[in-house]
């Protein structure tokens, strides 16, 4: 599901992680790597690569087209992992499709293909691009309590 008028994920959460990107592309790598590790630490290893990709794409786009500070937030909800990237530039992101050499324009479609929900919220203070990955907690002899199943 893709929306441009829906609110970001619900504020009720079990855990939250936040990173502020203010140093450019090297800091995008730090955010991506830390988000990957956070997904693992929260028992969502099966989503870690997807989380890292979505964080990298959203954050790179915010750095290229938005305005710092860029805030990356992960929220662990009861049955979903919410990913939000906010910046302070006014206006909605514009999808232009892949560039002539295919270097740009693939991030939002990739995130939309991976996520169960995706959306954008914008106001005078900036915008937030968000995605949500749904799962169910599984308890088994193999995974133990606290592991998640896709």
URFENRA-V973775 format. One record per residue. N is the residue number from 1. D_CENTER is the distance of its C-alpha to the mean C-alpha in Angstrom with 1 decimal. Layout:
# URFENRA-V973775
N&D_CENTER, N&D_CENTER
This chain:
# URFENRA-V973775
1&14.8, 2&13.7, 3&14.8, 4&15.3, 5&17.2, 6&15.4, 7&14.3, 8&10.9, 9&11.0, 10&14.3, 11&15.2, 12&16.9, 13&15.3, 14&16.8, 15&15.0, 16&12.6, 17&11.5, 18&11.1, 19&11.7, 20&13.4, 21&13.6, 22&17.1, 23&18.8, 24&17.5, 25&16.5, 26&17.6, 27&15.3, 28&12.3, 29&13.7, 30&14.1, 31&10.5, 32&9.5, 33&12.6, 34&12.2, 35&8.8, 36&10.8, 37&13.7, 38&12.3, 39&11.3, 40&14.9, 41&16.4, 42&15.2, 43&17.0, 44&14.1, 45&15.3, 46&15.2, 47&11.4, 48&11.1, 49&11.5, 50&9.0, 51&6.2, 52&7.9, 53&8.2, 54&4.9, 55&4.5, 56&8.1, 57&8.3, 58&6.5, 59&8.3, 60&11.4, 61&11.7, 62&11.6, 63&14.1, 64&16.2, 65&16.5, 66&15.6, 67&17.3, 68&16.8, 69&16.0, 70&12.3, 71&10.6, 72&7.4, 73&7.4, 74&7.0, 75&9.6, 76&11.8, 77&13.7, 78&16.9, 79&15.8, 80&12.0, 81&8.9, 82&6.7, 83&3.2, 84&4.8, 85&6.2, 86&9.9, 87&13.1, 88&16.7, 89&17.9, 90&19.4, 91&19.0, 92&16.7, 93&15.1, 94&17.6, 95&17.1, 96&20.1, 97&19.7, 98&20.3, 99&22.7, 100&26.2, 101&25.4, 102&22.1, 103&20.3, 104&17.9, 105&16.6, 106&14.8, 107&11.1, 108&10.6, 109&13.1, 110&11.6, 111&8.2, 112&10.7, 113&12.9, 114&10.7, 115&9.0, 116&11.7, 117&10.7, 118&9.1, 119&10.5, 120&11.4, 121&13.6, 122&16.0, 123&19.1, 124&21.5, 125&19.5, 126&16.5, 127&13.4, 128&10.0, 129&7.6, 130&5.7, 131&5.4, 132&7.5, 133&9.2, 134&12.8, 135&15.3, 136&18.7, 137&20.2, 138&23.1, 139&26.1, 140&28.4, 141&30.9, 142&28.8, 143&25.4, 144&26.7, 145&25.4, 146&21.8, 147&20.5, 148&18.2, 149&19.0, 150&16.9
